[in-house]
C-alpha cells in the first residue's frame, strides 16, 4: 500500500513550482488530489501529469484570496473524499496532523 492511499489533499499553487511538485508526489503515493491555481492552463497541465501517471485528481481555477472561490473548491474536494482530508499550500508543508474531518 502506498503511504497516502485513501487520503485527500487540497493543494494550492497546483499549477507550478512547489504546489505542482507536492500534488504530483502525493498522487504518486496514492493520495487523491484536489488542486487549485489562478492559472487555469497550468492547472490543467498538472492535472494531466497526475492522470498520466495513474493518479486521481481534480482541478478548479480559484484565487485563495477569495473566500467564496475556495469554499467551492473545498466542497468539491470533500465530496470526492473519504473521511480523511489534508490541506497543503505551496508555502507550508504537510499535512493534517492526524485530524479527521467528519460530517462535512
N, C-alpha and C positions, 0 to 999 in steps of 0.2 A: 504494500500500500504506500502510495506517495504521501509525503508529510502533510499536505494541506487538503487531502481528499475530504470532501464533504463540507468544506468551508467556503465562504463567500467573502470577497474583499471588494470594497469600494475604493477605487484608485483615482485620485485627481491628477491632473497633469499627464493623463493617459496617452496623449499624442506624441510625446517626445521625451528625451532625456531620462532622468531617473524614474519618472512616472511610467514611461514605456517599459523600461528595464524591469521594474518591480512587477508590472502587470504580466509580462511575458514569463518571468521567473515563477511567479505564483501559479500561473496557469500550467506551466510545465510540471509543477508539483501537485497538480490535481485540483487546485482552487478554481472555483467559478468566479470570474472577474467581471465586475460592473465598472466600467470606465467612463470618465468624463473629461472633457477638454474644451477649451473655447474654439479650437481649430478643428472643424469637422473632418476635413480631408486627412489630417494627420491621425485623428482618432480612428478613422476608417482603416488607415494603413496598419495601425496597431491591432485592430480587431482582426484584420486579415492574417497578420503574423500569428496571432494566437490560434485562430481557427485552422490555419495551415499546419500547425504543429499538433492538431488534435485536441486543443483546449477549448473550454467553454467560456464564452464572454458575451457581453452586451455593451453597447456604446451609446451614449447620448451627449450631444453637444450641449454644454451648460457652463455658466460662469459661477464659480464658487462664491462670488461676492453678491449673488442674487439668491436670496433665501428660497424663493418660490421655485426657481430652476433646480436647485439642489434638492429640495423636498421631493420633486418629481423623480429625480434620479434615485434617491434613497428608497422611495416607494417601489419603483421598478425593480431595484436590486433585492429588496426584501420579498417581493412577490416571487422572484425566481430563486430565492434562497432556501436553505434548510433552516434549522433553528439556530444556527451559529453565523455570525457575521463579524467582519473586521473592517476597520477604517484605516486607510493609509493615504497620506498625501505625498507629493513629490519632495516635500521638505522634512517630513517626520517619518522615521522608520517604524516598523511594525510593533505590535499588532494589537490584539484586543485584550490582552491581559487576562484572558480566561473568561471574560464577560459573555453572557449568553443573552441574546435578545429574544424575548418570548412575548407572545400576544400582540406582535406588531402587524 
